């Protein structure tokens, strides 16, 4: 039985390639926010999370991706706090794992080196994100950041990004695994078939190479408006046409989206269990609307039940 309140639970289960991890993802407050406002936001976030049985909190590193998609961004790009600084300065009350995203191209090698050296590897883990396009100027490339982590802090648990719709993504996962990634977190999944194809390809590619497949955590995010839907598509999320039609014409877009997310989770759980592929989930809201954040919190609670995670008592079904 794994105690999910333990800050080392995520590291242990990932290292052992177990299934059933559940994370909640947030974007740090804007850099323009006052310290008082940041504390208010943090208190509200921790209040929501207190009712959830999750293994960790993922803190995103936001970058301007207009180079990848020149179309107008449905929600404006507003710089946010450095996720590591936000965690260190405001999230002292969070006693579980923190997964810190790093858009490595934004940082000079010296900055990444300092963070790697000072991070508490029992509580803090990383996800390195490469440039949003091949033509974007970077201070540090993804491969350079991976090599730096191997040299400076090999004990820091490192994850990578998985884009389920991208052709040959399983080969990228193999490459990232060989570069030190112990787990993967997908982009938002609205096309379960694409996610299943990716993990199937990855699972059998690992078998051919004699590798142990690393856990893939599928990201689910509710959609409560046509504007949020447009933003998901701007981010590159594949929303099948039938589903887009359903969301656009639903009497309650948020309820329709939440129902689809639960159905997707059930589908992926059954598929991965049958395949023998280690898996988990991350829940986020790409919108800052209160209704969508609260729906994401409810979704995380539902996923906890689907995964058989129990507070107290018998948690023997926690890990599949």
DRENPADREN-644039 format. One line per 4 residues: their letters; for each residue x, y, z of N, C-alpha, C. Coordinates in steps of 0.1 Angstrom, whole numbers, plus 2048, in hexadecimal, padded with zeros to 3 digits. Example, Ala and Ser with C-alpha at 12.3 -4.5 7.8 and 13.67 -1.06 7.14 Angstrom:
AS = 884/7C7/84E/87B/7D3/84E/884/7DF/84E; 880/7EA/847/889/7F5/847/881/800/84F
# end
This chain:
XXXX = 808/7F4/800/800/800/800/809/80C/800; 806/816/7F7/80D/822/7F6/805/82D/7FD; 80C/835/806/805/840/80D/806/84C/803; 7FB/850/7FE/7FB/85B/7F4/7FF/869/7FA
XXXX = 7FE/86A/807/802/877/80D/811/878/80F; 818/86D/80C/826/86D/80D/82C/874/801; 836/87E/804/83B/885/7F9/844/87D/7F0; 847/870/7F4/850/868/7EC/847/85E/7E4
XXXX = 83A/85E/7E5/831/854/7DF/833/854/7D0; 833/860/7CA/834/861/7BB/841/85B/7B6; 84C/85F/7BD/859/85A/7B9/859/84B/7B9; 854/845/7C4/855/837/7C6/84D/830/7BB
XXXX = 841/834/7B9/838/82D/7AF/83D/82F/7A1; 843/83A/79E/848/83C/790/855/834/78E; 85D/834/798/86A/82C/797/867/81D/795; 85C/819/79C/858/80B/79B/84F/808/78F
XXXX = 84D/812/787/844/811/77B/836/80C/77E; 830/811/789/823/80D/78D/818/816/786; 80C/812/786/801/819/781/7F9/820/78C; 7F1/82A/789/7E7/830/792/7EB/83D/797
XXXX = 7F6/843/793/7F9/851/798/7EF/85B/793; 7EC/865/79B/7E3/86F/798/7E9/87D/79C; 7EA/886/793/7F0/893/795/7E5/89D/792; 7E7/8A9/797/7DF/8B5/794/7E8/8C0/78F
XXXX = 7E5/8C5/784/7EE/8CF/77E/7E8/8DE/77F; 7F1/8E7/782/7ED/8F5/783/7F8/8FE/77C; 7F3/90A/779/7FC/914/774/7FF/91E/77F; 80C/921/782/80E/92B/78C/808/938/789
XXXX = 806/940/794/800/94E/792/808/956/788; 802/960/783/809/96A/77A/814/971/781; 81E/975/77A/829/97C/780/824/98A/785; 81A/98F/77F/814/99C/783/80C/99C/790
XXXX = 809/990/795/801/98E/7A1/809/993/7AD; 802/999/7B7/808/99E/7C3/80A/992/7CC; 813/993/7D6/815/988/7DF/808/984/7E6; 800/98E/7EA/7F3/98B/7F1/7EA/983/7E8
XXXX = 7E9/987/7DB/7E1/980/7D2/7E6/971/7CF; 7F3/970/7CF/7F9/963/7CD/7F5/95A/7D9; 7F6/95F/7E5/7F2/957/7F1/7E4/953/7F0; 7DB/95C/7EB/7CD/959/7EA/7CB/94E/7E0
XXXX = 7D1/94E/7D5/7D0/944/7CB/7D5/937/7D0; 7E0/937/7D7/7E6/92B/7DD/7DD/924/7E7; 7D7/92D/7F0/7CE/927/7FA/7C2/921/7F4; 7BD/927/7E9/7B1/921/7E2/7B5/914/7DB
XXXX = 7C1/913/7D5/7C6/907/7CF/7C8/8FC/7D9; 7CF/8FF/7E4/7D1/8F4/7EE/7C4/8F0/7F4; 7BA/8F9/7F5/7AD/8F5/7FB/7A6/8EB/7F2; 7A7/8ED/7E5/7A1/8E3/7DB/7A8/8D6/7DC
XXXX = 7B6/8D7/7DD/7BE/8CA/7DC/7BC/8C2/7E9; 7B9/8C9/7F4/7B8/8C2/801/7AE/8B7/801; 7A4/8B8/7F8/799/8AD/7F8/79D/8A2/7EE; 7A8/8A4/7E7/7AC/89A/7DC/7B7/891/7E1
XXXX = 7B6/885/7DC/7C1/87B/7DF/7CA/87B/7D3; 7D3/884/7D2/7DD/884/7C7/7EB/882/7CC; 7F3/87E/7C3/801/87B/7C6/80A/887/7C5; 806/891/7BD/80F/89C/7BB/808/8A7/7B4
XXXX = 80E/8B3/7B4/80A/8BF/7AD/813/8C3/7A2; 80E/8C3/796/817/8C7/78B/816/8D6/789; 821/8DD/788/822/8EC/787/827/8EF/779; 81F/8F5/770/823/8F7/763/82C/903/761
XXXX = 834/903/757/83D/90D/753/838/913/746; 832/91E/746/82B/924/73A/835/92B/731; 834/928/724/83D/92F/71A/834/934/70F; 839/93F/708/832/944/6FD/834/93A/6F1
XXXX = 829/935/6EC/82A/92B/6E1/825/930/6D4; 825/93D/6D2/820/943/6C6/828/93F/6BA; 835/93A/6BC/83D/935/6B1/838/928/6AC; 831/920/6B5/82B/914/6B0/81E/915/6A9
XXXX = 816/91F/6AE/809/921/6A8/807/930/6A7; 808/936/69A/807/944/698/7F9/949/69A; 7EF/940/69A/7E1/945/69C/7DF/94C/6A9; 7D5/955/6AA/7D3/95C/6B6/7D0/953/6C2
XXXX = 7D7/955/6CD/7D5/94D/6D9/7C7/950/6DF; 7BE/947/6E1/7B1/94A/6E7/7B2/950/6F5; 7BC/94C/6FD/7BE/952/70A/7CC/959/708; 7CD/965/70C/7DA/96C/70A/7E6/966/712
XXXX = 7F2/967/70D/7FD/962/714/801/96C/71F; 801/968/72B/805/971/736/810/969/73E; 81C/96F/740/827/968/747/822/965/755; 826/959/759/823/954/767/830/952/76F
XXXX = 82E/950/77C/83A/94E/785/842/941/781; 84E/942/784/857/936/782/851/92B/78B; 84E/91F/786/847/915/78E/850/910/79A; 85D/910/798/865/90C/7A4/865/917/7AF
XXXX = 865/923/7AB/865/92E/7B4/857/92E/7BB; 84C/92C/7B4/83F/92C/7BA/83E/920/7C4; 843/915/7C0/843/909/7CA/84B/90D/7D6; 857/912/7D5/85F/915/7E0/85A/920/7E9
XXXX = 854/92A/7E3/850/936/7EB/842/935/7F1; 839/92D/7EA/82B/92E/7EE/824/921/7F1; 82B/916/7ED/824/909/7EF/82B/900/7FA; 82F/907/804/835/900/810/82B/8F7/816
XXXX = 81E/8FA/815/813/8F1/81B/810/8E5/813; 816/8E3/807/813/8D8/7FF/81E/8CD/803; 819/8C1/808/822/8B7/80D/824/8AB/804; 81F/8AC/7F8/821/8A1/7EF/82A/8A6/7E3
XXXX = 82C/89D/7DA/836/8A0/7CF/832/8AD/7C7; 83C/8B3/7C2/83A/8BF/7B9/841/8BB/7AC; 83A/8BB/7A1/840/8B9/794/842/8C6/78D; 84E/8CA/78C/852/8D7/786/855/8D6/777
XXXX = 84C/8DD/76F/84F/8DD/761/85A/8E8/75E; 862/8E4/754/86D/8EE/750/86D/8EF/741; 869/8FA/73C/86A/8FD/72D/879/901/72C; 881/8F7/729/890/8F8/72B/896/903/722
XXXX = 88F/906/716/895/910/70D/895/91E/713; 88D/920/71E/88C/92D/724/898/930/72D; 89F/925/731/8A9/927/73C/8B7/924/737; 8C0/92C/73C/8CF/92A/739/8D3/91E/741
XXXX = 8DE/917/73C/8E2/90B/743/8E5/90E/752; 8EB/91A/755/8EE/91D/763/8E1/91D/76C; 8D6/922/766/8C9/922/76E/8C4/914/770; 8C5/90C/766/8C0/8FE/768/8C9/8F7/771
XXXX = 8D6/8F9/771/8DF/8F3/779/8DD/8F6/788; 8DA/903/78B/8D7/907/798/8CA/901/79E; 8C0/900/795/8B4/8FA/79A/8B6/8EB/79C; 8BD/8E4/793/8BF/8D6/795/8C7/8D3/7A2
XXXX = 8D1/8DB/7A5/8D9/8D9/7B1/8D1/8DC/7BE; 8C8/8E5/7BE/8C1/8E9/7CA/8B3/8E2/7CC; 8AE/8DB/7C2/8A1/8D5/7C4/8A1/8C9/7CE; 897/8C8/7D6/895/8BD/7DF/890/8B1/7D7
XXXX = 899/8A8/7D4/895/89D/7CB/88B/893/7D1; 889/894/7DE/87F/88B/7E4/870/891/7E1; 86F/89E/7E0/862/8A4/7DF/860/8AA/7D1; 86B/8AE/7CA/86A/8B5/7BE/86F/8AD/7B2
XXXX = 867/8AC/7A8/86B/8A5/79C/869/8AE/790; 86F/8AA/785/86F/8B3/779/868/8AD/76D; 863/8B6/764/85F/8B3/757/866/8BD/74D; 86F/8B8/745/875/8C1/73B/86D/8C2/72F
XXXX = 86B/8CE/72A/863/8D1/71E/86C/8D8/714; 86D/8D3/708/875/8D9/6FD/86E/8E4/6F7; 875/8EA/6ED/870/8F6/6E6/863/8F2/6DF; 85A/8FC/6DE/84D/8FA/6D8/84E/8F9/6C8
XXXX = 859/8FD/6C3/85B/8FB/6B4/86A/8FA/6B2; 86D/8F4/6A7/87C/8F1/6A4/883/8FE/6A0; 87C/909/69D/882/915/699/883/91F/6A5; 87E/91B/6B0/87E/925/6BC/88C/925/6C2
XXXX = 892/931/6C4/89F/933/6CA/89E/92E/6D9; 8A8/927/6DE/8A8/922/6EB/8B5/924/6F2; 8B5/925/6FF/8C1/927/707/8C7/919/70A; 8BE/90F/70C/8C2/902/70F/8B9/8F8/707
XXXX = 8BF/8EF/700/8B7/8E5/6F9/8B2/8DA/702; 8A8/8D2/6FE/8A3/8C8/706/8AE/8BD/709; 8B6/8BA/6FF/8C0/8B0/701/8CB/8B5/70A; 8CE/8C2/709/8D8/8C8/712/8D3/8C8/721
XXXX = 8C6/8CB/722/8C0/8CA/730/8C0/8BC/736; 8BD/8B2/72D/8BD/8A5/732/8CB/8A0/736; 8D5/8A4/72E/8E3/8A1/731/8E8/8A8/73E; 8E3/8B4/740/8E7/8BC/74C/8E1/8B5/758
XXXX = 8D5/8B1/758/8CF/8AA/763/8D6/89D/766; 8DA/895/75C/8E2/889/75E/8EF/88C/765; 8F6/897/762/902/89B/767/901/8A1/775; 8F7/8A9/777/8F6/8B1/784/8EE/8AA/78E
XXXX = 8E2/8A5/78A/8D9/89F/794/8D1/893/78E; 8D9/888/78D/8D2/87C/787/8C7/876/790; 8C7/87A/79D/8BD/875/7A6/8B0/87C/7A5; 8B0/888/79E/8A3/88F/79C/89A/888/792
XXXX = 88F/884/796/885/87C/78E/881/885/782; 883/881/776/881/889/76A/876/883/762; 86C/88B/75D/862/887/754/863/88E/747; 85B/889/73D/85B/88F/730/84C/891/72B
XXXX = 84B/899/721/83E/89C/71B/83B/892/710; 82E/88D/710/82A/884/705/81E/88B/6FE; 81F/88C/6F1/814/892/6E8/80E/886/6E1; 803/882/6E5/7FD/875/6E0/7FA/875/6D2
XXXX = 7F7/881/6CC/7F3/882/6BE/7FF/882/6B4; 80B/884/6BA/816/886/6B1/81B/879/6AB; 81D/878/69E/822/86C/698/82F/867/69E; 831/85A/69F/83D/855/6A4/841/85A/6B2
XXXX = 837/85E/6BA/839/863/6C8/840/858/6D0; 83C/84C/6CE/842/841/6D7/851/841/6D5; 856/844/6CA/865/844/6C8/86B/850/6D0; 864/85B/6D1/869/866/6D9/869/862/6E8
XXXX = 85F/85B/6EC/85E/856/6FA/86A/84D/6FD; 86D/844/6F4/879/83B/6F5/886/844/6F7; 887/84E/6EE/893/856/6EF/894/85E/6FC; 888/863/701/888/86A/70D/88B/861/719
XXXX = 886/855/718/888/84B/723/897/848/723; 89D/846/718/8AC/843/718/8B4/84F/71D; 8AE/85B/71C/8B5/867/721/8B2/86A/72F; 8AA/861/736/8A9/862/744/89B/864/749
XXXX = 891/865/740/883/867/745/87D/85B/74B; 877/85D/757/872/851/75E/862/851/75D; 85C/85B/757/84E/85B/755/84B/866/74B; 83F/865/746/83A/86E/73C/82C/874/73F
XXXX = 82A/881/73C/81D/887/73E/819/88C/730; 80D/888/72C/808/88B/71F/802/899/71E; 802/89E/712/7F9/8AA/710/7EB/8A6/712; 7E2/8B0/713/7D4/8AD/716/7CF/8A3/70C
XXXX = 7C8/899/711/7C2/88E/708/7B3/890/706; 7AF/892/6FA/7A1/892/6F6/79F/888/6EB; 7A9/881/6E7/7A8/876/6DD/7AE/86A/6E3; 7A5/862/6E9/7AA/856/6F0/7B1/84C/6E7
XXXX = 7AC/84B/6DA/7B2/842/6D1/7C1/845/6CE; 7C4/852/6CD/7D2/856/6CB/7DA/853/6D7; 7D5/855/6E3/7DD/851/6EF/7DF/843/6F0; 7D5/83B/6EC/7D7/82C/6ED/7E1/827/6E2
XXXX = 7E1/82D/6D7/7EA/829/6CC/7F8/82D/6D1; 7FA/838/6D7/808/83C/6DB/80D/833/6E6; 805/830/6F0/80A/827/6FB/80C/819/6F6; 804/814/6ED/805/807/6E7/812/806/6DF
XXXX = 815/810/6D7/822/810/6CF/82E/811/6D9; 82C/819/6E3/837/81B/6ED/839/80E/6F5; 82F/807/6F9/830/7FB/701/837/7F0/6F9; 833/7EE/6EC/839/7E4/6E4/847/7E7/6DF
XXXX = 84A/7F4/6DE/858/7F9/6DA/861/7F6/6E6; 85C/7F8/6F2/864/7F5/6FE/867/7E6/6FF; 85C/7DE/6FC/85E/7CF/6FC/869/7CB/6F3; 869/7D1/6E7/873/7CD/6DC/881/7D0/6E1
XXXX = 882/7DB/6E9/88F/7E0/6ED/893/7DB/6FB; 88B/7D3/701/88E/7CE/70E/88D/7D9/719; 885/7E3/717/883/7EE/721/877/7EC/729; 877/7F1/735/86B/7F2/73D/863/7FF/73A
XXXX = 857/7FE/735/84F/80A/732/84E/813/73E; 84F/820/73C/84E/829/747/840/82E/748; 83A/832/753/82C/836/754/829/842/74C; 81E/842/745/819/84D/73E/80C/852/745
XXXX = 80D/85F/749/802/865/750/7FA/86D/745; 7ED/86A/743/7E5/871/73A/7DF/87D/740; 7E0/888/739/7DA/895/73E/7CC/897/739; 7C3/899/742/7B5/89C/73F/7B2/8AA/743
XXXX = 7AA/8B1/73B/7A6/8BF/73E/798/8C1/73A; 790/8C7/742/782/8CA/73E/781/8D6/735; 776/8D7/72E/775/8E2/725/767/8E8/727; 766/8F4/72C/759/8FA/72F/753/904/726
XXXX = 75A/907/71B/755/911/712/75C/910/704; 756/916/6FB/75C/915/6ED/76A/91C/6ED; 76C/926/6F6/779/92D/6F6/783/923/6FB; 780/91C/706/789/912/70B/78C/907/701
XXXX = 782/903/6F9/783/8F9/6EE/78D/8FF/6E4; 78C/90B/6E0/795/912/6D7/7A3/912/6DC; 7A4/914/6E9/7B2/914/6EF/7B8/907/6EF; 7B0/8FC/6F2/7B6/8EF/6F1/7BB/8EC/6E3
XXXX = 7B3/8F0/6D9/7B7/8ED/6CB/7C3/8F5/6C8; 7C4/902/6CD/7D0/90A/6CA/7DC/904/6D0; 7DB/8FD/6DC/7E6/8F6/6E2/7EA/8EA/6DB; 7E2/8E5/6D1/7E6/8DA/6C9/7DF/8CD/6CD
XXXX = 7D5/8CE/6D6/7CD/8C3/6DB/7C4/8BE/6CF; 7C4/8B1/6CD/7BC/8AB/6C2/7AE/8A9/6C8; 7A4/8B0/6C4/796/8AE/6C8/78F/8A9/6BC; 78B/89C/6BC/784/896/6B1/777/89E/6AD
XXXX = 774/89F/6A1/769/8A7/69C/75C/8A4/6A3; 759/897/6A5/74D/893/6AB/74C/899/6B9; 757/899/6C0/757/89E/6CE/756/8AD/6CE; 75D/8B4/6C5/75C/8C2/6C3/74D/8C6/6C1
XXXX = 747/8BF/6B8/738/8C2/6B6/730/8C0/6C3; 733/8B5/6CA/72C/8B3/6D6/72E/8BE/6E1; 73A/8C3/6E2/73D/8CD/6EB/737/8DB/6E7; 738/8DE/6DA/732/8EA/6D5/723/8EB/6D7
XXXX = 71C/8E0/6D5/70E/8E0/6D5/707/8DB/6E2; 70F/8D8/6EC/70A/8D3/6F9/703/8DE/700; 6F8/8DA/707/6F1/8E3/710/6FB/8E8/71B; 703/8DF/720/70D/8E2/72A/71B/8DC/726
XXXX = 723/8E5/720/730/8E1/71A/739/8DB/725; 739/8E1/731/741/8DC/73C/73D/8CE/740; 731/8CC/742/72C/8BE/745/72F/8B4/73B; 72D/8B8/72E/730/8AF/723/73F/8AB/723
XXXX = 747/8B6/725/756/8B4/725/75A/8AA/730; 755/8AD/73C/758/8A5/748/754/896/746; 749/894/740/744/887/73D/74D/880/733; 752/887/729/75B/882/71F/769/87E/726
XXXX = 76E/887/72F/77A/884/736/77A/878/73E; 76F/875/745/76D/869/74D/76D/85D/744; 765/85E/739/765/853/72F/773/850/72A; 77A/85A/727/788/859/722/791/852/72C
XXXX = 78F/856/739/797/850/743/794/841/745; 787/83E/744/783/82F/745/789/827/73A; 789/82D/72E/78E/826/722/79D/824/723; 7A4/82E/728/7B3/82D/729/7B7/824/734
XXXX = 7B0/824/73F/7B2/81B/74A/7B1/80C/746; 7A6/809/73F/7A3/7FC/73B/7AE/7F7/731; 7B1/800/727/7BB/7FD/71D/7C9/7FA/723; 7CE/803/72C/7DB/802/731/7DC/7F6/73B
XXXX = 7D1/7F3/742/7D2/7E7/74B/7D3/7DB/742; 7CB/7DA/738/7CC/7CE/72F/7D9/7CC/729; 7DF/7D8/724/7EC/7D7/71E/7F7/7D4/727; 7F6/7D9/734/801/7D8/73E/809/7E4/73E
XXXX = 804/7EF/739/80B/7FC/738/809/804/745; 814/808/74B/812/811/757/80D/81E/753; 803/823/75B/7FC/82F/757/7F8/837/764; 7F4/843/761/7EE/84C/76B/7E7/857/765
XXXX = 7E3/861/76C/7DC/86D/767/7E1/87A/76D; 7DF/884/766/7E1/892/76B/7D5/899/767; 7CF/8A1/770/7C3/8A9/76D/7C7/8B8/76E; 7C2/8BF/765/7C5/8CE/765/7B9/8D5/75F
XXXX = 7B9/8E2/760/7B0/8EB/75A/7B8/8F5/752; 7B6/8F6/745/7BD/8FF/73D/7B7/90D/73E; 7AB/90E/744/7A4/91B/746/7A5/91F/755; 7A5/92C/757/7A5/931/765/797/934/76A
XXXX = 78C/930/762/77F/932/766/77C/929/772; 775/92E/77D/773/927/789/76B/91A/786; 761/91A/77D/759/90E/77A/761/903/775; 76B/907/76C/773/8FC/766/77E/8F7/770
XXXX = 783/8FF/778/78C/8FB/782/785/8F1/78C; 779/8F5/790/771/8EC/799/76E/8DF/792; 76B/8E0/786/767/8D3/77E/774/8CA/77D; 780/8D0/77C/78C/8C9/77B/78E/8C2/789
XXXX = 78C/8C9/793/78D/8C3/7A1/784/8B7/7A2; 777/8B9/79E/76E/8AE/79E/772/8A2/796; 778/8A5/78A/77D/89A/782/789/893/788; 791/89A/78F/79C/893/796/797/88A/7A1
XXXX = 78C/88E/7A8/786/885/7B2/780/879/7AC; 77A/87A/7A0/774/86F/799/77F/865/794; 78A/86B/78F/795/862/78B/79B/85A/797; 79C/861/7A2/7A0/85A/7AE/798/84E/7B1
XXXX = 78B/84F/7AF/782/844/7B2/784/839/7A7; 785/83D/79A/787/834/78F/794/82C/791; 79E/832/797/7AB/82B/799/7AB/823/7A6; 7A1/823/7AD/7A0/81B/7B9/7A8/821/7C5
XXXX = 7AB/82E/7C4/7B3/834/7CF/7AA/837/7DB; 7AE/832/7E7/7A6/834/7F3/7AD/83B/7FD; 7A7/844/804/7AD/84B/810/7AB/842/81C; 7B6/83E/822/7B5/836/82E/7B1/828/82A
XXXX = 7AE/820/834/7A9/812/831/7B1/80A/828; 7AB/802/820/7B2/7F9/817/7B5/800/80A; 7C1/802/806/7C5/809/7FA/7CC/7FF/7F1; 7C8/7F2/7F2/7CF/7E8/7EA/7CC/7E9/7DB
XXXX = 7C2/7F1/7D8/7BF/7F2/7C9/7C5/7FE/7C3; 7CD/806/7CB/7D3/812/7C7/7DC/810/7BB; 7E4/805/7BB/7EE/803/7B0/7EA/7F7/7A8; 7EA/7F9/79C/7E5/7EE/793/7F1/7E7/78D
# end
